[in-house]
Amino acid sequence: MNNDIKKIEHVLVIDDEAVVRNGISRALKNRGMTTEHAVNGREALDLLSRKPFDLALLDIRMPDMDGMEVLKHIISNNHKTRVIMITGYPTINTAVDCIKLGALDYLIKPFRLDDLDDVLSKLDNREDPTGGLNGNGNNKQKIRELKNLIIGESRSMGIMFEKILKVAPTDSTVLITGESGTGKELVANAIHAYSDRKDKEFVAVDCSSLVETLLESELFGHVKGSFTGALQTKHGLFELANHGTFFFDEISNLSLKIQAKLLRVIQEREFMKVGDQKKVKLDIRIISASNSDLKKSIQSGEFREDLFYRLSVVPLRLPSLRNRKKDIPLLCDHFLEKFSRKIKKPVPEISSEALEILKDYAWPGNVRELEHTIERILIMEDTDVIRARDLPAFISQRQGEFQMFSEEPFTLQELEKKYIRFVLKRTKGKKTLAANILGINRKTLGMKIKKYELY
């Protein structure tokens, strides 16, 4: 542990949950610090008015007065008290707001003691007191922040985090592709949060949710009397997003007419409201997402090729969950914590057998399907340990013997990966035996296990 931790001596722990307060206090006392507790914001402000504290660990969601209000007060009135925020509901916007208001860092519940040590050890070494998401910290720190907000430790997600950090500071258009449920909007939010436009608006529109006539009015706005029902002039989403970031979700659903207008907006950086002749100057960054193959849409005449190349200056392809199975335990822990808090239940454990079944499932709906599955289990099952029998039948019944083919075709590499996983499971992880069955030596098997992340 860094010796600079000892410089922090007196800590105020502010959280409405006793188990969190007591756990943090024990950890800090073992590190030579004294702690005091506050169960809500008002009690915390009272203590801060009477005593000096080197550091406050502050929960965001509390009854009576939330953590953001308390943070504002501390920054305004207790200049020597540094603040680390704690949240069980992490989002990009929440993290950005905390840093903008003056918090030095944040921790995501449930966090490990190593995470706490890591944050504490940096407090006395910060050159930029507004570090974190808005600071100029190195990529390692920023990737750590991204891992807290977009859950993932797999190699494919590590590559994705690096790409996000490279593209974010630019104004280049980004096209995010990937199967439904992989987290495309979350990545778009992250790109905005790490960009120079982070203090401006992030406006998202689902292109599949509005009919063409409404979408045109929503995007560009309209003037009074421009069509039946236009009783007053309306600002469009482009105007609201000016100087910020505009996110088109499921952009393949745009009609050819809207595509032509969008292409002109990108080229000219200006637009006109429906029914108006006056041009509005536009300064926005455009990010798009699609779960369909836009190149096939181009071939079928449903999507403009020139628009595709304008939108995909930087293409990002999100991996499916079945190709990042190392992340499934982390995601399960995250969703168990999230929904246990939401429905006010103790956080259950998940058995190794149930976890293996979840890791073996193909997850056609990806992270979103896993999230809904965990929520369903927590609602329907009253148990301290989630076992295989508690999993939905459509997941548990598909396990057992190796399935050569699924509903959709897949590559030979994916077939090899599936079969190696199957053999390792049947041999209970005995690599020498598995290698013999596969007809390869143990070293080659080890290389393939590393390649496919079959840990």
One Martini backbone bead per residue (centre of mass of N, CA, C, O) as a GRO file, in nm:
protein
  455
    1MET     BB    1   0.098   0.034   0.018
    2ASN     BB    2   0.070   0.358   0.018
    3ASN     BB    3   0.197   0.598   0.238
    4ASP     BB    4  -0.014   0.834   0.175
    5ILE     BB    5  -0.256   0.729   0.339
    6LYS     BB    6  -0.164   0.843   0.627
    7LYS     BB    7  -0.256   1.144   0.572
    8ILE     BB    8  -0.523   1.012   0.632
    9GLU     BB    9  -0.716   1.034   0.941
   10HIS     BB   10  -1.012   1.176   0.904
   11VAL     BB   11  -1.330   1.007   0.858
   12LEU     BB   12  -1.636   1.036   0.674
   13VAL     BB   13  -1.924   0.822   0.683
   14ILE     BB   14  -2.188   0.833   0.427
   15ASP     BB   15  -2.463   0.614   0.509
   16ASP     BB   16  -2.777   0.434   0.532
   17GLU     BB   17  -2.598   0.172   0.558
   18ALA     BB   18  -2.460  -0.015   0.802
   19VAL     BB   19  -2.286  -0.224   0.644
   20VAL     BB   20  -2.120  -0.008   0.497
   21ARG     BB   21  -2.011   0.160   0.728
   22ASN     BB   22  -1.871  -0.075   0.883
   23GLY     BB   23  -1.687  -0.181   0.656
   24ILE     BB   24  -1.528   0.080   0.605
   25SER     BB   25  -1.430   0.131   0.893
   26ARG     BB   26  -1.263  -0.124   0.927
   27ALA     BB   27  -1.070  -0.070   0.691
   28LEU     BB   28  -0.960   0.208   0.797
   29LYS     BB   29  -0.859   0.119   1.078
   30ASN     BB   30  -0.650  -0.088   0.953
   31ARG     BB   31  -0.512   0.198   0.821
   32GLY     BB   32  -0.503   0.427   1.065
   33MET     BB   33  -0.798   0.538   1.090
   34THR     BB   34  -1.051   0.761   1.166
   35THR     BB   35  -1.409   0.732   1.236
   36GLU     BB   36  -1.727   0.855   1.121
   37HIS     BB   37  -2.084   0.876   1.128
   38ALA     BB   38  -2.355   0.902   0.876
   39VAL     BB   39  -2.703   0.846   0.779
   40ASN     BB   40  -2.713   1.143   0.658
   41GLY     BB   41  -2.690   1.459   0.537
   42ARG     BB   42  -2.757   1.628   0.793
   43GLU     BB   43  -2.560   1.487   0.983
   44ALA     BB   44  -2.308   1.552   0.819
   45LEU     BB   45  -2.325   1.865   0.828
   46ASP     BB   46  -2.307   1.883   1.132
   47LEU     BB   47  -2.025   1.754   1.163
   48LEU     BB   48  -1.875   1.951   0.964
   49SER     BB   49  -1.935   2.212   1.146
   50ARG     BB   50  -1.757   2.085   1.409
   51LYS     BB   51  -1.547   1.916   1.221
   52PRO     BB   52  -1.258   1.794   1.093
   53PHE     BB   53  -1.197   1.652   0.763
   54ASP     BB   54  -1.015   1.483   0.519
   55LEU     BB   55  -1.262   1.277   0.456
   56ALA     BB   56  -1.538   1.179   0.236
   57LEU     BB   57  -1.775   0.913   0.226
   58LEU     BB   58  -2.035   0.934  -0.030
   59ASP     BB   59  -2.352   0.876  -0.079
   60ILE     BB   60  -2.595   0.932  -0.316
   61ARG     BB   61  -2.831   0.746  -0.201
   62MET     BB   62  -3.058   0.926   0.008
   63PRO     BB   63  -3.252   1.025   0.236
   64ASP     BB   64  -3.375   1.365   0.226
   65MET     BB   65  -3.050   1.386   0.124
   66ASP     BB   66  -2.852   1.384  -0.126
   67GLY     BB   67  -2.519   1.358  -0.222
   68MET     BB   68  -2.509   1.604  -0.413
   69GLU     BB   69  -2.588   1.816  -0.203
   70VAL     BB   70  -2.360   1.757  -0.005
   71LEU     BB   71  -2.128   1.812  -0.197
   72LYS     BB   72  -2.184   2.110  -0.249
   73HIS     BB   73  -2.146   2.195   0.048
   74ILE     BB   74  -1.856   2.098   0.090
   75ILE     BB   75  -1.721   2.263  -0.138
   76SER     BB   76  -1.822   2.547  -0.018
   77ASN     BB   77  -1.740   2.491   0.320
   78ASN     BB   78  -1.510   2.235   0.297
   79HIS     BB   79  -1.208   2.264   0.156
   80LYS     BB   80  -1.040   2.021   0.316
   81THR     BB   81  -1.258   1.822   0.214
   82ARG     BB   82  -1.255   1.530   0.073
   83VAL     BB   83  -1.426   1.343  -0.202
   84ILE     BB   84  -1.597   1.026  -0.213
   85MET     BB   85  -1.801   0.848  -0.407
   86ILE     BB   86  -2.100   0.640  -0.369
   87THR     BB   87  -2.236   0.368  -0.580
   88GLY     BB   88  -2.509   0.141  -0.701
   89TYR     BB   89  -2.569   0.347  -0.972
   90PRO     BB   90  -2.400   0.336  -1.246
   91THR     BB   91  -2.308   0.619  -1.455
   92ILE     BB   92  -2.179   0.837  -1.661
   93ASN     BB   93  -2.332   1.094  -1.563
   94THR     BB   94  -2.279   1.065  -1.262
   95ALA     BB   95  -1.972   1.077  -1.271
   96VAL     BB   96  -1.949   1.352  -1.406
   97ASP     BB   97  -2.106   1.517  -1.196
   98CYS     BB   98  -1.921   1.464  -0.956
   99ILE     BB   99  -1.662   1.588  -1.078
  100LYS     BB  100  -1.778   1.869  -1.146
  101LEU     BB  101  -1.846   1.932  -0.831
  102GLY     BB  102  -1.553   1.793  -0.681
  103ALA     BB  103  -1.494   1.514  -0.689
  104LEU     BB  104  -1.223   1.286  -0.696
  105ASP     BB  105  -1.408   1.023  -0.677
  106TYR     BB  106  -1.526   0.674  -0.721
  107LEU     BB  107  -1.746   0.408  -0.603
  108ILE     BB  108  -1.859   0.076  -0.665
  109LYS     BB  109  -2.110  -0.109  -0.576
  110PRO     BB  110  -1.930  -0.352  -0.493
  111PHE     BB  111  -1.621  -0.313  -0.329
  112ARG     BB  112  -1.293  -0.348  -0.298
  113LEU     BB  113  -1.016  -0.291  -0.109
  114ASP     BB  114  -0.837  -0.228  -0.353
  115ASP     BB  115  -1.008   0.009  -0.452
  116LEU     BB  116  -0.976   0.183  -0.203
  117ASP     BB  117  -0.668   0.198  -0.204
  118ASP     BB  118  -0.635   0.323  -0.485
  119VAL     BB  119  -0.781   0.590  -0.418
  120LEU     BB  120  -0.623   0.679  -0.162
  121SER     BB  121  -0.327   0.677  -0.289
  122LYS     BB  122  -0.401   0.936  -0.487
  123LEU     BB  123  -0.480   1.195  -0.324
  124ASP     BB  124  -0.170   1.306  -0.261
  125ASN     BB  125  -0.094   1.294  -0.602
  126ARG     BB  126  -0.263   1.516  -0.720
  127GLU     BB  127  -0.241   1.768  -0.959
  128ASP     BB  128  -0.551   1.735  -1.029
  129PRO     BB  129  -0.839   1.806  -0.844
  130THR     BB  130  -1.020   1.711  -1.118
  131GLY     BB  131  -0.999   1.441  -1.188
  132GLY     BB  132  -1.073   1.179  -1.374
  133LEU     BB  133  -1.292   1.231  -1.625
  134ASN     BB  134  -1.177   1.550  -1.646
  135GLY     BB  135  -0.899   1.472  -1.660
  136ASN     BB  136  -0.534   1.393  -1.743
  137GLY     BB  137  -0.512   1.109  -1.713
  138ASN     BB  138  -0.430   0.813  -1.766
  139ASN     BB  139  -0.543   0.529  -1.923
  140LYS     BB  140  -0.556   0.346  -1.678
  141GLN     BB  141  -0.756   0.517  -1.519
  142LYS     BB  142  -0.979   0.532  -1.738
  143ILE     BB  143  -1.023   0.227  -1.762
  144ARG     BB  144  -1.115   0.187  -1.474
  145GLU     BB  145  -1.364   0.362  -1.507
  146LEU     BB  146  -1.495   0.203  -1.740
  147LYS     BB  147  -1.521  -0.071  -1.581
  148ASN     BB  148  -1.740   0.055  -1.384
  149LEU     BB  149  -1.953   0.126  -1.631
  150ILE     BB  150  -1.835  -0.108  -1.825
  151ILE     BB  151  -1.856  -0.422  -1.785
  152GLY     BB  152  -1.510  -0.548  -1.805
  153GLU     BB  153  -1.217  -0.798  -1.851
  154SER     BB  154  -1.187  -0.863  -2.125
  155ARG     BB  155  -1.008  -0.835  -2.407
  156SER     BB  156  -1.228  -0.710  -2.592
  157MET     BB  157  -1.296  -0.476  -2.388
  158GLY     BB  158  -1.016  -0.355  -2.366
  159ILE     BB  159  -1.006  -0.267  -2.662
  160MET     BB  160  -1.259  -0.089  -2.649
  161PHE     BB  161  -1.156   0.116  -2.441
  162GLU     BB  162  -0.921   0.219  -2.613
  163LYS     BB  163  -1.098   0.324  -2.847
  164ILE     BB  164  -1.264   0.527  -2.690
  165LEU     BB  165  -1.015   0.706  -2.599
  166LYS     BB  166  -0.928   0.777  -2.893
  167VAL     BB  167  -1.208   0.900  -3.012
  168ALA     BB  168  -1.330   1.107  -2.808
  169PRO     BB  169  -1.147   1.378  -2.868
  170THR     BB  170  -1.286   1.377  -3.122
  171ASP     BB  171  -1.517   1.458  -3.415
  172SER     BB  172  -1.576   1.194  -3.518
  173THR     BB  173  -1.756   0.971  -3.662
  174VAL     BB  174  -1.961   0.700  -3.522
  175LEU     BB  175  -1.996   0.338  -3.564
  176ILE     BB  176  -2.207   0.120  -3.386
  177THR     BB  177  -2.183  -0.228  -3.362
  178GLY     BB  178  -2.417  -0.495  -3.294
  179GLU     BB  179  -2.593  -0.668  -3.111
  180SER     BB  180  -2.854  -0.696  -2.932
  181GLY     BB  181  -2.755  -0.594  -2.602
  182THR     BB  182  -2.435  -0.482  -2.594
  183GLY     BB  183  -2.414  -0.146  -2.544
  184LYS     BB  184  -2.418   0.108  -2.744
  185GLU     BB  185  -2.517   0.353  -2.572
  186LEU     BB  186  -2.298   0.332  -2.356
  187VAL     BB  187  -2.065   0.398  -2.549
  188ALA     BB  188  -2.168   0.671  -2.644
  189ASN     BB  189  -2.160   0.800  -2.363
  190ALA     BB  190  -1.853   0.762  -2.320
  191ILE     BB  191  -1.755   0.933  -2.553
  192HIS     BB  192  -1.882   1.193  -2.447
  193ALA     BB  193  -1.749   1.197  -2.156
  194TYR     BB  194  -1.442   1.207  -2.307
  195SER     BB  195  -1.504   1.474  -2.430
  196ASP     BB  196  -1.523   1.820  -2.511
  197ARG     BB  197  -1.861   1.782  -2.485
  198LYS     BB  198  -1.943   1.693  -2.184
  199ASP     BB  199  -2.103   1.977  -2.104
  200LYS     BB  200  -2.304   1.890  -2.305
  201GLU     BB  201  -2.531   1.752  -2.496
  202PHE     BB  202  -2.705   1.431  -2.493
  203VAL     BB  203  -2.871   1.304  -2.781
  204ALA     BB  204  -3.132   1.062  -2.823
  205VAL     BB  205  -3.251   0.844  -3.097
  206ASP     BB  206  -3.506   0.623  -3.198
  207CYS     BB  207  -3.561   0.525  -3.525
  208SER     BB  208  -3.796   0.297  -3.455
  209SER     BB  209  -4.021   0.487  -3.285
  210LEU     BB  210  -4.072   0.668  -3.550
  211VAL     BB  211  -4.225   0.817  -3.781
  212GLU     BB  212  -4.132   1.005  -4.041
  213THR     BB  213  -4.290   1.269  -3.981
  214LEU     BB  214  -4.202   1.289  -3.681
  215LEU     BB  215  -3.894   1.272  -3.717
  216GLU     BB  216  -3.852   1.531  -3.876
  217SER     BB  217  -3.963   1.718  -3.653
  218GLU     BB  218  -3.775   1.624  -3.425
  219LEU     BB  219  -3.504   1.699  -3.560
  220PHE     BB  220  -3.577   2.002  -3.702
  221GLY     BB  221  -3.839   2.103  -3.666
  222HIS     BB  222  -4.093   2.375  -3.659
  223VAL     BB  223  -4.327   2.585  -3.791
  224LYS     BB  224  -4.587   2.762  -3.781
  225GLY     BB  225  -4.808   2.609  -4.014
  226SER     BB  226  -4.649   2.373  -4.181
  227PHE     BB  227  -4.881   2.188  -4.056
  228THR     BB  228  -5.105   1.993  -3.940
  229GLY     BB  229  -5.077   2.086  -3.593
  230ALA     BB  230  -4.885   2.343  -3.616
  231LEU     BB  231  -4.930   2.574  -3.357
  232GLN     BB  232  -4.611   2.586  -3.312
  233THR     BB  233  -4.299   2.646  -3.262
  234LYS     BB  234  -4.024   2.402  -3.295
  235HIS     BB  235  -3.763   2.250  -3.151
  236GLY     BB  236  -3.516   2.047  -3.234
  237LEU     BB  237  -3.277   1.813  -3.159
  238PHE     BB  238  -3.043   1.949  -3.299
  239GLU     BB  239  -3.066   2.218  -3.145
  240LEU     BB  240  -3.033   2.092  -2.858
  241ALA     BB  241  -2.738   1.957  -2.946
  242ASN     BB  242  -2.578   2.192  -2.973
  243HIS     BB  243  -2.233   2.128  -2.906
  244GLY     BB  244  -2.278   1.825  -2.895
  245THR     BB  245  -2.437   1.504  -2.892
  246PHE     BB  246  -2.554   1.270  -3.145
  247PHE     BB  247  -2.779   0.981  -3.122
  248PHE     BB  248  -2.828   0.704  -3.344
  249ASP     BB  249  -3.058   0.459  -3.309
  250GLU     BB  250  -3.114   0.254  -3.546
  251ILE     BB  251  -3.038   0.383  -3.844
  252SER     BB  252  -3.167   0.177  -4.053
  253ASN     BB  253  -3.471   0.310  -4.010
  254LEU     BB  254  -3.422   0.520  -4.203
  255SER     BB  255  -3.525   0.693  -4.443
  256LEU     BB  256  -3.427   0.811  -4.744
  257LYS     BB  257  -3.516   1.100  -4.690
  258ILE     BB  258  -3.363   1.138  -4.419
  259GLN     BB  259  -3.086   1.058  -4.519
  260ALA     BB  260  -3.051   1.298  -4.712
  261LYS     BB  261  -3.070   1.516  -4.487
  262LEU     BB  262  -2.839   1.413  -4.312
  263LEU     BB  263  -2.615   1.439  -4.517
  264ARG     BB  264  -2.640   1.749  -4.540
  265VAL     BB  265  -2.577   1.813  -4.247
  266ILE     BB  266  -2.290   1.693  -4.245
  267GLN     BB  267  -2.179   1.868  -4.483
  268GLU     BB  268  -2.300   2.172  -4.393
  269ARG     BB  269  -2.379   2.235  -4.094
  270GLU     BB  270  -2.699   2.252  -4.160
  271PHE     BB  271  -3.050   2.366  -4.121
  272MET     BB  272  -3.412   2.324  -4.152
  273LYS     BB  273  -3.707   2.380  -4.074
  274VAL     BB  274  -4.015   2.294  -4.106
  275GLY     BB  275  -4.127   2.551  -4.322
  276ASP     BB  276  -3.844   2.682  -4.363
  277GLN     BB  277  -3.568   2.917  -4.485
  278LYS     BB  278  -3.392   2.911  -4.238
  279LYS     BB  279  -3.069   2.872  -4.134
  280VAL     BB  280  -2.898   2.642  -3.912
  281LYS     BB  281  -2.635   2.623  -3.727
  282LEU     BB  282  -2.403   2.335  -3.677
  283ASP     BB  283  -2.246   2.174  -3.370
  284ILE     BB  284  -2.185   1.832  -3.401
  285ARG     BB  285  -2.173   1.502  -3.280
  286ILE     BB  286  -2.188   1.186  -3.450
  287ILE     BB  287  -2.365   0.893  -3.341
  288SER     BB  288  -2.404   0.549  -3.433
  289ALA     BB  289  -2.642   0.264  -3.456
  290SER     BB  290  -2.633  -0.104  -3.530
  291ASN     BB  291  -2.773  -0.450  -3.570
  292SER     BB  292  -2.730  -0.425  -3.870
  293ASP     BB  293  -2.634  -0.472  -4.203
  294LEU     BB  294  -2.553  -0.202  -4.395
  295LYS     BB  295  -2.435  -0.336  -4.652
  296LYS     BB  296  -2.697  -0.487  -4.720
  297SER     BB  297  -2.873  -0.229  -4.736
  298ILE     BB  298  -2.724  -0.116  -4.976
  299GLN     BB  299  -2.777  -0.352  -5.177
  300SER     BB  300  -3.107  -0.314  -5.134
  301GLY     BB  301  -3.158   0.017  -5.118
  302GLU     BB  302  -3.198   0.115  -4.789
  303PHE     BB  303  -2.901   0.245  -4.801
  304ARG     BB  304  -2.671   0.489  -4.811
  305GLU     BB  305  -2.345   0.494  -4.902
  306ASP     BB  306  -2.256   0.789  -4.839
  307LEU     BB  307  -2.359   0.783  -4.546
  308PHE     BB  308  -2.198   0.550  -4.436
  309TYR     BB  309  -1.914   0.690  -4.474
  310ARG     BB  310  -1.984   0.931  -4.289
  311LEU     BB  311  -2.050   0.754  -4.023
  312SER     BB  312  -1.775   0.545  -4.057
  313VAL     BB  313  -1.495   0.662  -3.974
  314VAL     BB  314  -1.551   0.510  -3.687
  315PRO     BB  315  -1.553   0.177  -3.623
  316LEU     BB  316  -1.754  -0.017  -3.384
  317ARG     BB  317  -1.736  -0.351  -3.245
  318LEU     BB  318  -1.938  -0.530  -3.048
  319PRO     BB  319  -1.932  -0.784  -2.848
  320SER     BB  320  -2.055  -1.065  -2.768
  321LEU     BB  321  -2.121  -1.247  -2.488
  322ARG     BB  322  -2.012  -1.528  -2.603
  323ASN     BB  323  -1.717  -1.360  -2.649
  324ARG     BB  324  -1.728  -1.268  -2.308
  325LYS     BB  325  -1.746  -1.486  -2.058
  326LYS     BB  326  -1.561  -1.357  -1.841
  327ASP     BB  327  -1.797  -1.133  -1.768
  328ILE     BB  328  -2.038  -1.281  -1.635
  329PRO     BB  329  -1.973  -1.272  -1.329
  330LEU     BB  330  -1.963  -0.960  -1.312
  331LEU     BB  331  -2.250  -0.909  -1.416
  332CYS     BB  332  -2.397  -1.069  -1.202
  333ASP     BB  333  -2.305  -0.904  -0.959
  334HIS     BB  334  -2.418  -0.636  -1.057
  335PHE     BB  335  -2.723  -0.727  -1.086
  336LEU     BB  336  -2.766  -0.831  -0.802
  337GLU     BB  337  -2.714  -0.562  -0.664
  338LYS     BB  338  -2.916  -0.382  -0.815
  339PHE     BB  339  -3.188  -0.557  -0.764
  340SER     BB  340  -3.174  -0.588  -0.459
  341ARG     BB  341  -3.208  -0.288  -0.403
  342LYS     BB  342  -3.472  -0.239  -0.558
  343ILE     BB  343  -3.633  -0.492  -0.389
  344LYS     BB  344  -3.523  -0.533  -0.102
  345LYS     BB  345  -3.279  -0.753  -0.097
  346PRO     BB  346  -3.067  -0.974  -0.039
  347VAL     BB  347  -2.764  -1.068  -0.155
  348PRO     BB  348  -2.700  -1.325  -0.346
  349GLU     BB  349  -2.564  -1.604  -0.437
  350ILE     BB  350  -2.371  -1.804  -0.679
  351SER     BB  351  -2.330  -2.089  -0.803
  352SER     BB  352  -2.106  -2.265  -0.987
  353GLU     BB  353  -2.312  -2.424  -1.154
  354ALA     BB  354  -2.485  -2.182  -1.247
  355LEU     BB  355  -2.251  -2.024  -1.376
  356GLU     BB  356  -2.179  -2.234  -1.592
  357ILE     BB  357  -2.450  -2.222  -1.738
  358LEU     BB  358  -2.437  -1.920  -1.807
  359LYS     BB  359  -2.165  -1.951  -1.973
  360ASP     BB  360  -2.294  -2.166  -2.187
  361TYR     BB  361  -2.480  -1.975  -2.287
  362ALA     BB  362  -2.552  -1.782  -2.581
  363TRP     BB  363  -2.696  -1.505  -2.566
  364PRO     BB  364  -2.885  -1.349  -2.792
  365GLY     BB  365  -2.942  -1.081  -2.592
  366ASN     BB  366  -2.718  -1.055  -2.407
  367VAL     BB  367  -2.688  -0.835  -2.155
  368ARG     BB  368  -2.993  -0.781  -2.143
  369GLU     BB  369  -3.074  -1.077  -2.090
  370LEU     BB  370  -2.915  -1.114  -1.830
  371GLU     BB  371  -3.050  -0.891  -1.671
  372HIS     BB  372  -3.341  -1.007  -1.687
  373THR     BB  373  -3.275  -1.278  -1.556
  374ILE     BB  374  -3.184  -1.175  -1.278
  375GLU     BB  375  -3.441  -1.025  -1.210
  376ARG     BB  376  -3.633  -1.270  -1.225
  377ILE     BB  377  -3.500  -1.439  -1.004
  378LEU     BB  378  -3.529  -1.233  -0.767
  379ILE     BB  379  -3.843  -1.225  -0.778
  380MET     BB  380  -3.909  -1.551  -0.772
  381GLU     BB  381  -3.668  -1.600  -0.566
  382ASP     BB  382  -3.608  -1.734  -0.226
  383THR     BB  383  -3.259  -1.697  -0.183
  384ASP     BB  384  -2.912  -1.720  -0.095
  385VAL     BB  385  -2.876  -1.937  -0.337
  386ILE     BB  386  -2.811  -1.973  -0.668
  387ARG     BB  387  -2.924  -2.235  -0.858
  388ALA     BB  388  -2.987  -2.432  -1.120
  389ARG     BB  389  -3.301  -2.458  -1.046
  390ASP     BB  390  -3.341  -2.127  -1.067
  391LEU     BB  391  -3.326  -2.135  -1.355
  392PRO     BB  392  -3.434  -2.103  -1.645
  393ALA     BB  393  -3.531  -2.347  -1.858
  394PHE     BB  394  -3.410  -2.229  -2.130
  395ILE     BB  395  -3.123  -2.263  -2.003
  396SER     BB  396  -3.087  -2.539  -1.848
  397GLN     BB  397  -3.198  -2.734  -2.090
  398ARG     BB  398  -2.944  -2.659  -2.292
  399GLN     BB  399  -2.781  -2.832  -2.123
  400GLY     BB  400  -2.503  -3.074  -2.153
  401GLU     BB  401  -2.478  -3.164  -2.434
  402PHE     BB  402  -2.331  -3.110  -2.713
  403GLN     BB  403  -2.384  -2.843  -2.946
  404MET     BB  404  -2.318  -2.815  -3.273
  405PHE     BB  405  -2.584  -2.640  -3.328
  406SER     BB  406  -2.747  -2.350  -3.394
  407GLU     BB  407  -2.961  -2.123  -3.524
  408GLU     BB  408  -2.686  -1.995  -3.604
  409PRO     BB  409  -2.427  -1.939  -3.770
  410PHE     BB  410  -2.073  -2.023  -3.736
  411THR     BB  411  -1.757  -2.038  -3.683
  412LEU     BB  412  -1.486  -2.240  -3.651
  413GLN     BB  413  -1.381  -2.105  -3.398
  414GLU     BB  414  -1.645  -2.131  -3.236
  415LEU     BB  415  -1.653  -2.439  -3.251
  416GLU     BB  416  -1.386  -2.489  -3.107
  417LYS     BB  417  -1.460  -2.342  -2.847
  418LYS     BB  418  -1.707  -2.511  -2.770
  419TYR     BB  419  -1.557  -2.789  -2.758
  420ILE     BB  420  -1.343  -2.724  -2.550
  421ARG     BB  421  -1.541  -2.649  -2.326
  422PHE     BB  422  -1.681  -2.925  -2.316
  423VAL     BB  423  -1.431  -3.098  -2.245
  424LEU     BB  424  -1.350  -2.947  -1.987
  425LYS     BB  425  -1.613  -3.011  -1.841
  426ARG     BB  426  -1.596  -3.326  -1.859
  427THR     BB  427  -1.288  -3.311  -1.713
  428LYS     BB  428  -1.284  -3.090  -1.487
  429GLY     BB  429  -1.013  -2.928  -1.603
  430LYS     BB  430  -0.834  -3.153  -1.726
  431LYS     BB  431  -0.587  -3.093  -1.951
  432THR     BB  432  -0.458  -3.362  -2.028
  433LEU     BB  433  -0.719  -3.513  -2.091
  434ALA     BB  434  -0.832  -3.306  -2.295
  435ALA     BB  435  -0.596  -3.324  -2.496
  436ASN     BB  436  -0.633  -3.623  -2.565
  437ILE     BB  437  -0.921  -3.597  -2.680
  438LEU     BB  438  -0.834  -3.367  -2.896
  439GLY     BB  439  -0.534  -3.433  -3.014
  440ILE     BB  440  -0.342  -3.261  -2.825
  441ASN     BB  441  -0.134  -3.079  -2.661
  442ARG     BB  442  -0.107  -2.902  -2.369
  443LYS     BB  443   0.012  -2.641  -2.489
  444THR     BB  444  -0.201  -2.595  -2.708
  445LEU     BB  445  -0.437  -2.579  -2.516
  446GLY     BB  446  -0.336  -2.335  -2.357
  447MET     BB  447  -0.345  -2.140  -2.601
  448LYS     BB  448  -0.654  -2.173  -2.655
  449ILE     BB  449  -0.754  -2.080  -2.379
  450LYS     BB  450  -0.635  -1.798  -2.406
  451LYS     BB  451  -0.764  -1.712  -2.675
  452TYR     BB  452  -1.078  -1.785  -2.561
  453GLU     BB  453  -1.111  -1.737  -2.254
  454LEU     BB  454  -1.114  -2.039  -2.075
  455TYR     BB  455  -1.118  -1.985  -1.733
   0.00000   0.00000   0.00000
